[in-house]
Amino acid sequence: MTSAENQQERSETIGWVVGFVDGEGTFSVSIFKNKTTKRGWQVFPEFIVTQGSKSRKSLEDLQQFFGCGRIFVNHRFDNHKEDLYRYCVRSLEDLESKIIPFFANHHLRTAKKVDFENFCKIIELIMQKKHLELDGLQEIAHLTYQMNDGGAKSFLKSSETICQNRQPAIRYSPNSMAT
């Protein structure tokens, strides 16, 4: 195979990865209670692509392409006939050194582009250890709330957050879960 053919194949693979993630991927940040952390909350970022068992090979291709992450199975007990598989990258080092640079150079085209931009800001705040401070944790929660149909609801509406801030942390969705 010539150098030009290798370059064309690499370009096609990159286009497939971007399109596949645009359709099936998620940049997710969860914030949940954890008594062992300084503020009592843990920030959990991850990059996820989900497929049914018939398409597991595509997740293996992503794992090989990025050279990181794991594939997990979710055995389904609903009306679907196949298990669900998730390719997940949770390592901050891999997110910062592999996932973020790739999508910074190869742009998403759907609404996931905004989720990715917020995800990058959150990873940067975590790398700066801002998640260990209440202000940083609240900033992360506000960014998370703007992603994927509004996450971080339990953190933003928690009585601990409201008391620590001495004012309501957020006035967003009335559907938010109080803790």
C-alpha positions as CSV (number, residue, x, y, z in Angstrom):
1,M,0.0,0.0,0.0
2,T,1.4,3.4,-0.9
3,S,1.7,6.4,1.4
4,A,-1.2,8.1,-0.4
5,E,-3.4,5.1,0.0
6,N,-2.6,4.9,3.7
7,Q,-3.4,8.6,4.1
8,Q,-6.7,8.1,2.2
9,E,-7.6,5.1,4.4
10,R,-6.7,7.1,7.6
11,S,-8.8,10.0,6.4
12,E,-11.8,7.7,5.7
13,T,-11.4,6.1,9.2
14,I,-11.3,9.6,10.8
15,G,-14.5,10.6,9.0
16,W,-16.1,7.3,10.1
17,V,-15.1,7.9,13.7
18,V,-16.4,11.5,13.8
19,G,-19.7,10.5,12.1
20,F,-20.2,7.5,14.3
21,V,-19.6,9.4,17.5
22,D,-21.8,12.3,16.2
23,G,-24.6,9.7,15.9
24,E,-24.0,7.3,18.8
25,G,-21.6,8.9,21.2
26,T,-21.9,10.9,24.4
27,F,-19.6,13.2,26.4
28,S,-21.0,12.7,29.8
29,V,-20.2,14.2,33.3
30,S,-22.0,12.8,36.3
31,I,-21.8,14.4,39.8
32,F,-22.8,12.2,42.6
33,K,-22.5,12.0,46.4
34,N,-19.4,10.4,47.8
35,K,-18.7,10.7,51.5
36,T,-15.0,10.0,50.9
37,T,-14.4,13.2,48.9
38,K,-13.5,16.6,50.4
39,R,-16.8,18.3,49.3
40,G,-18.9,15.1,49.5
41,W,-19.4,15.1,45.7
42,Q,-17.5,13.2,43.0
43,V,-17.2,14.4,39.4
44,F,-17.1,11.5,36.9
45,P,-16.4,12.4,33.3
46,E,-16.6,9.8,30.5
47,F,-16.7,9.4,26.8
48,I,-19.2,6.7,25.8
49,V,-20.4,5.1,22.5
50,T,-23.2,2.6,22.8
51,Q,-24.3,-0.2,20.4
52,G,-26.3,-3.4,20.4
53,S,-24.4,-6.7,20.4
54,K,-24.7,-7.1,16.7
55,S,-22.5,-4.0,16.2
56,R,-20.0,-4.7,19.0
57,K,-17.2,-4.9,16.4
58,S,-17.6,-1.1,15.7
59,L,-16.9,-0.5,19.4
60,E,-13.8,-2.7,19.2
61,D,-12.7,-0.7,16.2
62,L,-13.1,2.6,18.2
63,Q,-11.1,1.1,21.1
64,Q,-8.3,0.1,18.8
65,F,-8.4,3.5,17.0
66,F,-8.1,5.5,20.2
67,G,-5.9,2.9,22.0
68,C,-7.7,3.3,25.3
69,G,-11.0,2.6,27.1
70,R,-13.0,-0.5,27.8
71,I,-16.1,-2.2,26.5
72,F,-18.8,-3.1,29.0
73,V,-21.9,-5.2,28.4
74,N,-25.3,-4.3,29.8
75,H,-27.5,-7.3,29.7
76,R,-31.0,-6.1,28.8
77,F,-34.2,-7.5,30.3
78,D,-36.6,-5.3,28.4
79,N,-38.2,-5.9,25.1
80,H,-35.0,-5.7,23.1
81,K,-33.5,-9.0,21.8
82,E,-29.8,-8.1,22.2
83,D,-27.5,-6.9,24.9
84,L,-26.2,-3.3,24.8
85,Y,-22.5,-2.7,24.7
86,R,-20.7,0.5,25.8
87,Y,-17.3,1.7,24.8
88,C,-16.2,3.9,27.7
89,V,-13.1,6.1,28.3
90,R,-13.0,7.2,31.9
91,S,-9.3,7.8,32.5
92,L,-8.6,11.6,32.8
93,E,-5.2,11.0,31.2
94,D,-6.8,9.3,28.2
95,L,-9.6,11.9,27.9
96,E,-7.1,14.7,28.0
97,S,-4.4,13.2,25.8
98,K,-6.4,11.2,23.2
99,I,-10.1,11.9,23.1
100,I,-10.1,15.7,23.5
101,P,-7.3,16.4,21.0
102,F,-8.9,14.1,18.4
103,F,-12.3,15.9,18.5
104,A,-10.6,19.3,18.8
105,N,-8.9,18.6,15.5
106,H,-11.8,16.7,13.9
107,H,-15.0,18.6,14.6
108,L,-18.4,17.1,15.4
109,R,-21.3,18.5,13.4
110,T,-24.3,17.9,15.6
111,A,-25.5,19.3,18.9
112,K,-22.8,17.1,20.5
113,K,-20.3,19.7,19.5
114,V,-21.6,22.0,22.3
115,D,-21.6,19.0,24.7
116,F,-17.9,18.4,23.7
117,E,-17.0,22.0,24.3
118,N,-18.5,21.9,27.8
119,F,-16.9,18.6,28.4
120,C,-13.5,20.1,27.5
121,K,-14.1,23.0,29.9
122,I,-15.0,20.5,32.7
123,I,-11.9,18.4,32.1
124,E,-9.7,21.5,32.2
125,L,-11.3,22.5,35.5
126,I,-10.7,19.1,36.9
127,M,-7.1,19.1,35.8
128,Q,-6.7,22.5,37.6
129,K,-8.2,20.8,40.7
130,K,-11.2,23.3,40.7
131,H,-13.6,20.4,41.4
132,L,-12.1,20.3,44.9
133,E,-13.5,23.8,45.7
134,L,-17.2,24.7,46.0
135,D,-17.1,27.4,43.4
136,G,-15.3,25.1,40.9
137,L,-17.7,22.3,41.7
138,Q,-20.7,24.6,41.0
139,E,-19.2,25.8,37.8
140,I,-18.7,22.2,36.7
141,A,-22.3,21.4,37.7
142,H,-23.6,24.4,35.7
143,L,-21.7,23.3,32.6
144,T,-22.9,19.7,33.1
145,Y,-26.5,21.0,33.4
146,Q,-26.2,22.4,29.8
147,M,-25.1,19.0,28.5
148,N,-27.1,16.0,27.4
149,D,-30.5,17.3,28.4
150,G,-29.5,18.7,31.7
151,G,-27.3,16.7,34.1
152,A,-26.1,17.6,37.5
153,K,-29.6,18.2,38.8
154,S,-29.1,16.4,42.1
155,F,-26.0,18.4,42.9
156,L,-27.4,21.8,42.0
157,K,-30.6,21.3,44.0
158,S,-29.1,19.5,47.0
159,S,-29.6,21.0,50.4
160,E,-25.8,20.8,51.1
161,T,-25.1,22.9,48.0
162,I,-27.8,25.5,48.9
163,C,-26.6,25.7,52.5
164,Q,-22.9,26.0,51.5
165,N,-23.7,28.7,49.0
166,R,-26.3,30.5,51.3
167,Q,-28.5,31.0,48.3
168,P,-30.2,28.6,45.8
169,A,-27.5,27.1,43.6
170,I,-29.7,27.1,40.6
171,R,-33.2,28.0,39.5
172,Y,-33.4,25.8,36.5
173,S,-35.7,22.9,35.9
174,P,-38.6,22.3,38.3
175,N,-38.2,18.6,37.5
176,S,-34.8,18.5,39.2
177,M,-34.3,15.8,41.8
178,A,-33.9,17.2,45.3
179,T,-31.6,15.2,47.6
